[in-house]
Amino acid sequence: MEISRLESVDVRTIWKKEERDFTPWLADNIDLLSEKLNIELSFMEKEKPTGTFETDILAEDSESNLVIIENQFGKSDHDHLGKTLTYLANIEAKTAIWICEDPRPEHIKVIDWLNELPDLSFYLVKIEAYKISNSPPAPHFVLVTGPSVSAKEVGAKKIELAERHLKRLDFWEKLLEKSIKMTPLFSNIKPKKDNWIETNAGIAGIRYVYVILMDSARIELYIDTGEQEKNKNIFDKLYSEKDKIESELGEPIDWQRLELKRACRIAIWITNIGLLNQDKWDQLQEEMINKMIKFERVMKKRIDRIR
């Protein structure tokens, strides 16, 4: 039995020019691309004007959503990436397909990132050609990267985190606006996107901290001088006055020596209300500030003695 070898063919021996030869061919054979990507594509228009640019091919999918196809010979470049995004935005398409000979790793990474966006799909496809012995060359599409469920889940998680960061920033801005009118303790602190803000308690490594969680909040004294033994000694000195401190505060404290960690924490919790309860932020912020003012007053004389 005679078995031939599959030989790679330079695509430019089949289509000399991308815009003059390959794009018209693809418009007539768009079903080959559809089969590879497993999406139904129907050709609509070639060289579709978009401002001063022209989309190589405009198609639509099985749900009549617009699909733009950008073709490129050679290595992928920023120019064609920019055009693809420009067409996508201006035509308000749902799907973009970028076909090129040699996709760069940097552009593959960009397409992966773009596929995290909701309701949009990006495909990066490599065009190759092969022949067997003296047979006519056959085109071959290789899907380099495309949309996936996992990418959309990652994108949704990033959006959720970004929204949470903005919410925390807003929360701290409002709390600090209230706080500065009631105490100088956090007057030089800027709001941020983290779930905590802090200020020095008078000894290096000892800090008063506000913490906001999704369904709770706390104020705390965080002890981390950089030396575990020193941290535990400071904690133990304060803990030796546990009953007096809690009596002065009028409420119990969560004493966390954190045996397996370097730092220690002394905290007062506010439960059943947190970042999610935006309609109760005013109430929560005032409670946190009032507790912090009282906490600092009770702890200050003890910290001064330690110093």
C-alpha positions as CSV (number, residue, x, y, z in Angstrom):
1,M,0.0,0.0,0.0
2,E,1.4,3.4,-1.0
3,I,1.0,6.0,1.7
4,S,1.6,9.7,0.9
5,R,2.9,12.3,3.3
6,L,0.9,15.4,4.2
7,E,2.9,18.5,3.1
8,S,2.6,22.0,4.4
9,V,1.9,24.6,1.7
10,D,2.6,28.4,2.0
11,V,-0.8,30.0,2.0
12,R,0.5,32.7,-0.3
13,T,0.9,30.2,-3.1
14,I,-2.9,29.7,-3.0
15,W,-4.0,33.2,-2.3
16,K,-1.3,35.8,-3.3
17,K,-3.1,38.7,-1.6
18,E,-5.2,38.5,1.5
19,E,-7.7,41.3,0.6
20,R,-7.9,40.4,-3.2
21,D,-7.8,36.6,-3.0
22,F,-8.3,35.1,0.4
23,T,-11.2,37.3,1.6
24,P,-13.3,36.7,-1.5
25,W,-12.5,32.9,-1.3
26,L,-13.5,32.9,2.4
27,A,-16.8,34.7,1.6
28,D,-17.7,31.9,-0.8
29,N,-16.5,29.1,1.5
30,I,-17.6,30.4,4.9
31,D,-19.1,27.0,5.7
32,L,-15.6,25.6,6.2
33,L,-15.0,28.2,9.0
34,S,-18.4,27.4,10.4
35,E,-17.6,23.7,10.7
36,K,-14.3,24.4,12.5
37,L,-15.7,26.8,15.0
38,N,-18.9,24.9,15.4
39,I,-21.0,28.0,14.9
40,E,-23.4,28.7,12.1
41,L,-22.2,31.6,9.9
42,S,-24.0,33.2,7.0
43,F,-22.2,35.6,4.7
44,M,-23.7,39.1,4.5
45,E,-21.2,41.6,3.1
46,K,-17.6,42.0,2.1
47,E,-15.5,45.1,2.8
48,K,-18.3,46.6,5.0
49,P,-17.5,50.3,5.6
50,T,-17.0,51.3,9.2
51,G,-16.1,54.9,9.3
52,T,-12.8,55.2,7.4
53,F,-12.2,51.5,7.8
54,E,-13.6,48.4,6.1
55,T,-14.6,45.2,7.8
56,D,-13.2,42.3,5.7
57,I,-16.3,40.2,6.1
58,L,-19.6,40.8,7.9
59,A,-21.7,37.7,8.7
60,E,-24.4,36.7,11.0
61,D,-24.9,33.7,13.3
62,S,-27.9,31.4,13.7
63,E,-29.6,34.0,16.0
64,S,-29.1,36.8,13.6
65,N,-26.3,38.4,15.7
66,L,-23.7,40.2,13.7
67,V,-20.2,38.6,13.3
68,I,-17.2,40.4,12.0
69,I,-14.3,38.6,10.4
70,E,-10.8,40.2,10.1
71,N,-8.2,38.5,7.9
72,Q,-4.5,38.9,8.0
73,F,-1.5,37.3,6.4
74,G,1.8,37.2,8.3
75,K,2.3,37.6,12.1
76,S,-0.6,39.1,14.1
77,D,-0.1,42.7,14.9
78,H,-1.6,45.6,16.9
79,D,-3.1,47.2,13.8
80,H,-5.4,44.3,13.0
81,L,-6.3,43.8,16.7
82,G,-7.3,47.4,16.9
83,K,-9.3,47.2,13.7
84,T,-11.1,44.1,15.0
85,L,-12.1,45.9,18.2
86,T,-13.1,49.0,16.2
87,Y,-15.4,47.0,13.9
88,L,-16.9,45.1,16.9
89,A,-17.8,48.3,18.8
90,N,-19.0,50.3,15.8
91,I,-21.1,47.6,14.2
92,E,-22.3,46.3,17.6
93,A,-21.5,42.8,16.7
94,K,-21.6,39.9,19.2
95,T,-18.8,37.9,17.8
96,A,-15.3,38.7,16.3
97,I,-13.2,36.2,14.3
98,W,-9.6,37.2,13.7
99,I,-7.9,34.9,11.1
100,C,-4.1,35.1,10.6
101,E,-1.1,33.0,9.5
102,D,1.0,33.4,12.7
103,P,-0.7,34.5,15.9
104,R,1.7,36.0,18.5
105,P,1.5,34.8,22.1
106,E,0.8,38.4,23.2
107,H,-2.3,38.6,21.0
108,I,-3.5,35.1,22.1
109,K,-3.3,36.4,25.7
110,V,-5.4,39.5,24.7
111,I,-8.1,37.4,23.1
112,D,-8.2,35.1,26.1
113,W,-8.7,38.2,28.2
114,L,-11.4,39.6,25.9
115,N,-13.3,36.4,26.2
116,E,-13.8,37.1,29.9
117,L,-16.2,39.9,28.8
118,P,-19.9,38.9,29.1
119,D,-22.1,38.6,26.0
120,L,-19.2,38.8,23.5
121,S,-17.2,36.0,21.8
122,F,-13.7,36.3,20.3
123,Y,-12.0,33.7,18.1
124,L,-8.4,33.7,17.0
125,V,-7.9,31.3,14.1
126,K,-4.8,30.3,12.3
127,I,-5.0,29.6,8.5
128,E,-2.8,26.8,7.1
129,A,-2.7,24.8,3.9
130,Y,-1.7,21.2,3.1
131,K,-1.5,18.9,0.1
132,I,-0.8,15.2,-0.4
133,S,1.7,14.4,-3.2
134,N,0.4,16.3,-6.3
135,S,-3.1,16.9,-5.0
136,P,-4.5,20.4,-5.0
137,P,-3.8,22.3,-1.7
138,A,-6.5,22.2,1.0
139,P,-7.0,25.0,3.5
140,H,-7.0,24.1,7.1
141,F,-8.3,26.3,10.0
142,V,-6.8,25.9,13.4
143,L,-8.7,27.4,16.4
144,V,-6.0,29.0,18.5
145,T,-8.3,30.3,21.2
146,G,-12.0,31.1,21.6
147,P,-14.7,31.7,24.2
148,S,-15.3,29.1,26.9
149,V,-17.5,28.7,30.0
150,S,-14.5,28.9,32.3
151,A,-13.4,32.2,30.8
152,K,-16.8,33.7,31.3
153,E,-16.8,32.5,34.9
154,V,-13.5,34.1,35.4
155,G,-14.8,37.4,33.9
156,A,-17.9,37.3,36.1
157,K,-15.7,36.8,39.1
158,K,-13.5,39.8,38.2
159,I,-16.5,42.0,37.7
160,E,-17.9,40.9,41.1
161,L,-14.5,41.7,42.7
162,A,-14.3,45.1,41.0
163,E,-17.8,46.0,42.2
164,R,-16.9,44.9,45.7
165,H,-13.7,47.1,45.6
166,L,-15.7,50.1,44.5
167,K,-18.3,49.4,47.2
168,R,-15.6,49.2,49.9
169,L,-14.0,52.4,48.7
170,D,-17.4,54.1,49.0
171,F,-18.0,52.7,52.4
172,W,-14.7,54.0,53.7
173,E,-15.2,57.4,52.2
174,K,-18.5,57.8,54.0
175,L,-17.1,56.4,57.3
176,L,-14.1,58.7,57.3
177,E,-16.3,61.7,56.5
178,K,-18.2,60.9,59.7
179,S,-15.2,59.9,61.7
180,I,-13.3,63.2,61.2
181,K,-16.1,65.1,62.8
182,M,-16.0,62.9,65.9
183,T,-12.4,62.0,66.5
184,P,-8.9,62.9,65.2
185,L,-7.9,59.2,65.3
186,F,-8.3,58.4,61.6
187,S,-8.0,62.0,60.3
188,N,-5.0,61.4,58.1
189,I,-6.2,58.1,56.6
190,K,-7.3,57.8,53.0
191,P,-10.1,55.5,51.9
192,K,-9.1,52.4,49.8
193,K,-10.6,49.4,48.2
194,D,-9.4,46.9,50.8
195,N,-11.7,45.5,53.5
196,W,-9.7,47.3,56.2
197,I,-8.2,50.7,57.1
198,E,-5.8,51.3,60.0
199,T,-3.9,53.9,62.0
200,N,-1.0,53.8,64.4
201,A,-1.9,53.2,68.1
202,G,1.2,54.9,69.6
203,I,3.7,52.0,69.3
204,A,5.3,50.9,66.1
205,G,3.5,47.7,65.0
206,I,0.4,48.3,67.1
207,R,-2.6,49.6,65.1
208,Y,-6.2,50.4,65.4
209,V,-8.1,48.8,62.6
210,Y,-11.6,49.1,61.0
211,V,-12.6,45.9,59.1
212,I,-15.7,45.6,56.9
213,L,-16.9,42.2,55.7
214,M,-19.9,41.3,53.6
215,D,-22.2,40.5,56.6
216,S,-20.3,41.8,59.6
217,A,-17.7,44.3,60.7
218,R,-15.2,44.7,63.6
219,I,-12.9,47.2,65.2
220,E,-9.6,45.8,66.5
221,L,-6.2,46.4,68.0
222,Y,-3.7,44.5,65.7
223,I,-0.4,43.7,67.3
224,D,2.5,42.9,64.9
225,T,5.9,44.5,65.8
226,G,7.7,42.0,63.6
227,E,8.7,39.9,66.5
228,Q,6.4,37.0,67.6
229,E,7.6,36.9,71.2
230,K,7.2,40.6,71.7
231,N,3.7,40.5,70.2
232,K,2.7,37.7,72.5
233,N,4.1,39.6,75.5
234,I,2.1,42.7,74.6
235,F,-1.0,40.7,74.1
236,D,-0.5,38.9,77.5
237,K,-0.1,42.2,79.4
238,L,-3.3,43.5,77.9
239,Y,-5.1,40.2,78.5
240,S,-4.1,40.3,82.2
241,E,-6.5,43.2,82.4
242,K,-9.2,41.5,80.5
243,D,-12.0,41.8,83.1
244,K,-11.2,45.5,83.7
245,I,-11.1,46.3,80.0
246,E,-14.3,44.6,79.2
247,S,-16.0,46.2,82.2
248,E,-14.9,49.7,81.0
249,L,-16.1,48.9,77.5
250,G,-19.3,47.4,78.7
251,E,-19.1,44.5,76.3
252,P,-17.0,41.3,75.7
253,I,-13.9,41.3,73.5
254,D,-12.7,38.7,71.1
255,W,-9.1,38.0,72.4
256,Q,-7.2,36.3,69.6
257,R,-3.6,35.3,70.6
258,L,-3.3,33.5,67.3
259,E,-0.9,30.9,68.6
260,L,0.3,29.7,65.2
261,K,0.9,33.2,63.8
262,R,3.3,36.0,64.6
263,A,0.6,38.6,65.2
264,C,-2.2,39.0,67.7
265,R,-5.6,40.6,67.5
266,I,-8.0,42.1,70.0
267,A,-11.4,42.7,68.4
268,I,-15.0,43.8,68.9
269,W,-17.5,42.4,66.5
270,I,-20.6,43.9,64.9
271,T,-22.6,41.0,63.5
272,N,-25.6,40.6,61.2
273,I,-24.8,43.8,59.3
274,G,-22.1,44.4,56.7
275,L,-21.1,45.7,53.3
276,L,-24.1,44.0,51.7
277,N,-26.5,46.1,53.8
278,Q,-26.0,49.4,52.0
279,D,-29.3,50.7,53.3
280,K,-27.9,50.4,56.9
281,W,-24.4,51.8,56.2
282,D,-25.1,55.0,58.2
283,Q,-26.1,53.0,61.3
284,L,-23.2,50.6,60.9
285,Q,-20.6,53.4,60.4
286,E,-21.8,55.3,63.4
287,E,-21.7,52.2,65.5
288,M,-18.1,51.4,64.3
289,I,-16.9,54.9,65.0
290,N,-18.5,55.1,68.5
291,K,-17.0,51.7,69.4
292,M,-13.6,52.8,68.1
293,I,-13.6,56.0,70.1
294,K,-14.5,54.1,73.3
295,F,-12.1,51.3,72.5
296,E,-9.2,53.7,71.9
297,R,-9.9,55.6,75.2
298,V,-9.9,52.4,77.2
299,M,-6.8,50.9,75.5
300,K,-4.7,54.1,75.3
301,K,-3.6,54.2,78.9
302,R,-2.6,50.5,78.8
303,I,-0.6,51.0,75.6
304,D,1.1,54.0,77.1
305,R,2.2,51.9,80.1
306,I,3.5,49.2,77.7
307,R,5.5,51.8,75.8
